[in-house]
Amino acid sequence: MAYPETAALLIDLISQKLQDTGNATWTDAEILLYFPEMLRKISQYAPHIRMLEFLIESRRGTASETSSGFLVDDVADQFVAGDVGKIAYNVTDRTWAYIKTHTDATKIGVGNDIFADGEAYRIFNKNCNHQKEIYIGELTDWLWIDKIEFPAMEDPPRLVKWIERGRDVIRLDIDEEPDDSSVATAKKQVWVFFALRHKISQLTTLTAKSVAAVVGATTMDVTNAQASATIEMGQEFTIANERARGIYMLTANATTEADQTATINFWPPLESSVDTNEVITFIPSTLTPRLEGIFTDLVVGKAIMSKAPKYLNQINKGGARVHTDTYLMGKAIYDGAEEELESLRGFEAPSICLP
């Protein structure tokens, strides 16, 4: 069998272990019901470690004129369309404003009329109130944060402590002030290693094709996907000829139409543009070969234990203990898998990083 396995192949393997390849006792749909619970269990012991890159936002400058509802700086010439949604901080008055619109490199619209000529300002990330903070709200389905590197790409890696503000914002627990992120040589990349739940894709067609998308996009239309299917949040995929980031991940469920089209939301943003008809490949599973074996045994054990109550108050060929014996057989398989899983705690964490 190939690695990683598809959901269909794992179901076949489980049916074989149950000695029920004809599905007389356990249907494929029934077996599939145990997948989410067992994936959650495995993830508590040996999660899928996924590194995502975020950027410090610490641009600074001085308002060059008073303009109601706007921040104008025709000296720094540093505003971009991606600033919408971020926070503008008036250093002079210690006030805040949400960035609503982008006019050009010298002018952005703000939610509060707080900037006058000569007042100093700083730009912070979305929902952030300090230059040491990053917004991670694009990723919601994480268990915990494993580690953080800042600045990224140091040798040896520089690990830092952090403070979590809810599940949307992280403040780096560092003494030094970050570089001005408007400077080309600024060290502003933050690598956050998330512990995620393992995923097994239920797609039967694991490819699609792209519609052209620009640098920085986090949304893309796709064609030639499996028709009338759900591509689940957390599904990882690659894009042919797009090697800067390597692996992307859906940040929300996507439903494909009957004509095999869909719109997918993903993270991280595209580092380079994508042409139409590039092949998208969905990764069938995040489980390692060893975890696949443990996973199938957990499902087998749980399926057998769950079937035991069916034999209560029945006259069975196996005698009066069929219910008990069935349950104990399933429990033995389940406990054996759990014991092996326990031995992996902290050691079996498949990690995917940027190249």
Wavefront OBJ file of the C-alpha trace (Angstrom):
o trace
v 0.000 0.000 0.000
v 1.203 3.501 -0.804
v 2.076 6.204 1.719
v 0.292 8.308 2.715
v -2.904 6.288 2.536
v -6.220 7.637 1.314
v -9.340 7.343 3.461
v -10.687 4.619 1.168
v -7.544 2.488 1.517
v -7.515 2.917 5.292
v -11.161 1.817 5.469
v -10.296 -1.278 3.406
v -7.398 -2.068 5.745
v -9.619 -1.668 8.815
v -12.269 -3.922 7.274
v -9.563 -6.505 6.638
v -8.374 -6.326 10.252
v -11.991 -6.756 11.343
v -12.251 -9.782 9.022
v -15.281 -8.114 7.482
v -14.271 -7.153 3.955
v -17.827 -7.812 2.817
v -19.121 -5.207 5.307
v -21.596 -7.656 6.822
v -21.054 -6.274 10.320
v -19.422 -2.859 9.855
v -20.266 -0.665 6.884
v -17.708 1.743 5.456
v -19.856 4.642 6.692
v -19.836 3.213 10.226
v -16.061 2.795 10.192
v -15.663 6.355 8.943
v -17.590 7.648 11.977
v -14.671 6.649 14.219
v -12.093 8.614 12.205
v -12.523 12.081 13.820
v -12.390 10.742 17.390
v -9.302 8.614 16.777
v -7.537 11.413 14.891
v -8.139 13.706 17.858
v -6.717 11.077 20.188
v -3.567 10.556 18.126
v -3.075 14.308 17.834
v -2.964 14.704 21.614
v 0.054 12.386 21.714
v 1.814 13.024 18.405
v 0.323 16.071 16.660
v 1.013 17.253 13.158
v 3.573 20.064 13.506
v 3.132 22.774 10.899
v 5.331 25.843 10.593
v 3.788 29.043 9.256
v 5.515 32.335 8.673
v 4.162 35.648 9.932
v 5.581 39.149 9.673
v 6.299 41.762 12.306
v 4.580 45.057 11.456
v 6.473 48.061 12.838
v 6.462 50.797 10.196
v 6.665 54.280 11.595
v 6.506 57.819 10.342
v 5.017 61.309 10.813
v 1.753 62.685 9.455
v 2.555 65.294 6.807
v -0.822 67.034 6.846
v -4.136 67.195 8.684
v -6.835 65.394 6.722
v -10.128 64.367 8.310
v -10.529 60.595 8.355
v -7.126 59.962 6.797
v -3.484 59.425 7.678
v -1.256 61.207 5.154
v 2.518 60.737 4.955
v 4.027 61.940 1.683
v 7.571 61.552 3.020
v 7.746 57.834 3.889
v 5.623 56.847 0.891
v 5.027 53.429 2.527
v 1.318 52.537 2.539
v 0.098 49.465 0.624
v -3.258 47.879 -0.153
v -2.575 45.139 2.400
v -2.704 47.711 5.206
v -6.503 47.600 5.248
v -7.517 45.857 8.467
v -4.350 46.796 10.334
v -4.032 49.309 13.165
v -2.663 52.853 12.976
v -1.353 54.165 16.323
v -0.912 57.868 17.056
v 2.272 57.945 19.167
v 1.848 61.629 20.022
v -1.716 61.378 21.373
v -1.656 57.650 22.282
v -4.806 56.955 20.275
v -5.779 54.173 17.869
v -7.549 53.816 14.563
v -8.577 50.951 12.315
v -7.284 51.252 8.743
v -10.365 51.174 6.491
v -9.145 52.079 3.029
v -6.011 52.483 0.949
v -5.814 55.420 -1.443
v -2.164 55.302 -2.496
v 1.348 55.009 -1.015
v 0.910 58.312 0.833
v -2.679 58.097 2.114
v -4.877 55.634 4.006
v -8.381 56.012 5.407
v -8.827 55.439 9.154
v -11.853 54.740 11.324
v -11.165 57.585 13.765
v -10.144 61.151 12.961
v -6.993 61.117 15.100
v -4.066 62.342 12.970
v -2.876 65.912 12.571
v 0.143 67.358 10.784
v 3.401 66.565 12.600
v 2.091 63.736 14.786
v 4.127 60.515 14.926
v 2.470 57.215 14.081
v 3.132 53.509 13.918
v 1.421 50.722 11.989
v 0.645 47.448 13.799
v -0.721 44.119 12.606
v -4.464 43.414 12.573
v -5.956 43.339 16.111
v -2.519 44.136 17.567
v -1.473 47.020 19.797
v 2.312 46.619 19.771
v 5.066 46.102 17.216
v 6.066 42.853 18.948
v 2.685 41.283 18.143
v 1.554 39.152 15.215
v -1.946 38.196 14.139
v -2.501 34.440 13.769
v -6.288 34.489 13.468
v -6.189 33.083 9.926
v -5.403 29.716 11.504
v -8.054 28.513 13.954
v -7.828 24.724 14.146
v -4.654 24.442 16.242
v -4.119 22.600 19.522
v -1.146 24.491 20.922
v 1.952 26.357 19.817
v 5.036 24.160 19.875
v 7.748 26.796 19.452
v 8.508 30.157 17.846
v 11.640 31.305 16.041
v 12.474 35.011 15.759
v 14.198 36.274 13.783
v 13.606 33.385 11.400
v 16.401 31.625 9.517
v 19.040 32.171 12.221
v 21.756 29.519 12.646
v 21.409 28.102 15.206
v 17.644 28.795 15.392
v 16.726 31.480 17.885
v 13.787 30.271 19.955
v 11.815 32.906 21.879
v 9.105 32.885 24.516
v 5.691 34.340 23.779
v 2.417 35.473 25.328
v -0.902 34.450 23.791
v -3.685 37.042 23.675
v -6.623 34.749 23.095
v -6.217 32.649 19.947
v -5.720 35.529 17.532
v -2.660 37.438 18.708
v 0.813 36.468 19.936
v 3.208 38.882 21.601
v 6.866 37.944 21.362
v 8.505 38.011 24.798
v 11.700 39.748 23.671
v 13.644 42.659 25.128
v 14.727 44.419 21.947
v 12.455 46.472 19.732
v 11.899 44.918 16.284
v 13.430 46.588 13.245
v 11.371 49.099 11.301
v 9.592 46.720 8.930
v 9.680 49.298 6.108
v 13.438 48.799 5.823
v 14.352 46.227 3.184
v 16.914 44.514 5.432
v 14.632 44.372 8.496
v 14.444 41.061 10.350
v 10.686 40.718 10.467
v 9.922 37.045 9.705
v 8.440 35.051 12.596
v 8.189 31.266 12.315
v 5.412 29.803 14.441
v 5.282 26.015 14.821
v 1.697 24.909 15.473
v 0.581 21.551 16.845
v -2.382 20.591 14.657
v -4.904 17.781 14.520
v -4.061 15.135 11.968
v -6.204 15.069 8.847
v -7.252 12.286 6.504
v -8.785 13.645 3.320
v -12.047 12.071 2.213
v -11.594 13.319 -1.326
v -11.495 10.611 -3.961
v -9.992 12.955 -6.546
v -6.833 14.451 -5.091
v -6.042 16.951 -7.827
v -7.495 20.166 -9.222
v -6.290 23.029 -11.405
v -5.677 26.643 -10.503
v -7.160 29.839 -11.824
v -4.543 32.594 -12.050
v -3.795 34.260 -8.693
v -1.478 37.102 -7.692
v 1.304 37.364 -5.143
v -0.083 37.716 -1.622
v -3.435 36.087 -2.412
v -5.067 33.909 0.243
v -8.061 33.022 -1.928
v -8.039 31.202 -5.241
v -10.562 29.704 -7.632
v -9.942 26.112 -8.736
v -11.307 23.938 -11.528
v -11.260 20.213 -12.363
v -11.800 19.312 -8.715
v -13.958 16.463 -7.447
v -17.557 17.440 -8.126
v -20.017 18.185 -5.314
v -17.537 17.479 -2.521
v -16.333 19.175 0.644
v -12.672 20.119 0.927
v -12.223 20.359 4.677
v -10.541 23.084 6.689
v -6.963 22.045 7.398
v -6.597 20.200 4.090
v -3.024 20.658 2.887
v -2.091 21.009 -0.763
v 0.735 21.879 -3.102
v 0.764 23.935 -6.298
v 2.932 22.834 -9.213
v 5.705 25.328 -10.068
v 5.076 27.267 -6.834
v 7.993 26.273 -4.627
v 8.481 29.308 -2.393
v 6.068 28.133 0.296
v 5.796 24.479 -0.604
v 2.635 23.485 1.256
v -0.552 25.480 1.790
v -3.500 24.785 4.080
v -7.219 25.565 3.796
v -8.464 27.947 6.479
v -12.151 27.149 5.900
v -14.262 24.395 4.390
v -14.787 24.702 0.643
v -17.609 23.114 -1.333
v -17.047 22.138 -4.941
v -19.849 22.682 -7.427
v -21.260 20.129 -9.856
v -19.107 21.709 -12.586
v -15.991 20.847 -10.508
v -15.201 24.441 -9.522
v -14.643 25.907 -6.077
v -13.161 28.866 -4.245
v -10.597 27.989 -1.580
v -9.238 30.141 1.252
v -5.757 29.221 2.421
v -2.644 30.216 4.343
v 0.144 31.291 3.978
v -0.284 33.921 1.248
v 1.121 33.158 -2.190
v 4.788 34.096 -2.361
v 4.722 34.107 -6.149
v 1.985 34.407 -8.740
v 0.167 31.298 -9.962
v -0.816 30.751 -13.586
v -4.059 29.211 -14.793
v -4.113 25.418 -15.057
v -1.289 24.741 -12.598
v -1.883 21.353 -10.975
v -3.033 21.452 -7.352
v -2.416 18.265 -5.383
v -4.292 17.619 -2.140
v -2.296 15.671 0.459
v -4.312 12.564 1.427
v -3.108 12.262 5.026
v -0.779 13.853 7.577
v -0.210 10.548 9.401
v 3.224 8.911 9.259
v 3.401 5.196 8.370
v 3.736 4.249 12.040
v 0.836 6.454 13.062
v -1.300 4.949 10.295
v -0.831 1.521 11.877
v -1.730 2.811 15.325
v -4.710 4.682 13.921
v -6.194 1.632 12.204
v -5.793 -0.455 15.372
v -7.510 2.238 17.437
v -10.442 2.263 15.024
v -10.596 -1.540 14.967
v -10.591 -1.747 18.760
v -13.207 0.990 19.125
v -15.433 -0.603 16.447
v -15.354 -4.001 18.158
v -16.054 -2.543 21.613
v -18.916 -0.478 20.242
v -20.495 -3.538 18.659
v -20.436 -5.580 21.905
v -23.769 -4.250 23.324
v -25.498 -5.718 20.255
v -24.998 -9.183 21.758
v -26.619 -8.420 25.119
v -29.676 -10.577 25.914
v -29.166 -12.670 22.790
v -28.667 -16.411 22.338
v -25.320 -16.571 20.593
v -23.325 -19.414 19.114
v -20.384 -18.309 21.211
v -22.262 -18.704 24.468
v -23.332 -16.364 27.212
v -20.010 -14.497 27.258
v -20.109 -13.263 23.670
v -20.831 -9.692 24.763
v -17.994 -9.715 27.310
v -15.544 -11.539 25.072
v -16.254 -9.215 22.172
v -15.719 -6.141 24.318
v -12.491 -7.495 25.847
v -11.108 -8.420 22.415
v -11.721 -4.893 21.157
v -10.302 -3.375 24.334
v -7.129 -5.454 24.042
v -6.547 -4.172 20.494
v -7.376 -0.608 21.515
v -5.170 -0.699 24.630
v -2.256 -2.116 22.634
v -2.495 0.733 20.142
v -2.830 3.281 22.935
v 0.251 1.891 24.667
v 2.271 2.250 21.479
v 0.884 5.747 21.038
v 1.908 6.651 24.583
v 5.482 5.616 23.766
v 5.524 8.189 20.965
v 4.493 11.153 23.107
v 6.852 13.979 22.272
v 8.866 11.929 19.773
v 6.644 11.373 16.743
v 5.674 14.825 15.549
v 5.778 15.072 11.752
v 6.951 18.572 10.928
v 6.419 20.528 7.747
v 8.491 23.675 7.321
v 9.164 26.171 4.636
v 12.187 25.355 2.479
l 1 2 3 4 5 6 7 8 9 10 11 12 13 14 15 16 17 18 19 20 21 22 23 24 25 26 27 28 29 30 31 32 33 34 35 36 37 38 39 40 41 42 43 44 45 46 47 48 49 50 51 52 53 54 55 56 57 58 59 60 61 62 63 64 65 66 67 68 69 70 71 72 73 74 75 76 77 78 79 80 81 82 83 84 85 86 87 88 89 90 91 92 93 94 95 96 97 98 99 100 101 102 103 104 105 106 107 108 109 110 111 112 113 114 115 116 117 118 119 120 121 122 123 124 125 126 127 128 129 130 131 132 133 134 135 136 137 138 139 140 141 142 143 144 145 146 147 148 149 150 151 152 153 154 155 156 157 158 159 160 161 162 163 164 165 166 167 168 169 170 171 172 173 174 175 176 177 178 179 180 181 182 183 184 185 186 187 188 189 190 191 192 193 194 195 196 197 198 199 200 201 202 203 204 205 206 207 208 209 210 211 212 213 214 215 216 217 218 219 220 221 222 223 224 225 226 227 228 229 230 231 232 233 234 235 236 237 238 239 240 241 242 243 244 245 246 247 248 249 250 251 252 253 254 255 256 257 258 259 260 261 262 263 264 265 266 267 268 269 270 271 272 273 274 275 276 277 278 279 280 281 282 283 284 285 286 287 288 289 290 291 292 293 294 295 296 297 298 299 300 301 302 303 304 305 306 307 308 309 310 311 312 313 314 315 316 317 318 319 320 321 322 323 324 325 326 327 328 329 330 331 332 333 334 335 336 337 338 339 340 341 342 343 344 345 346 347 348 349 350 351 352 353 354 355
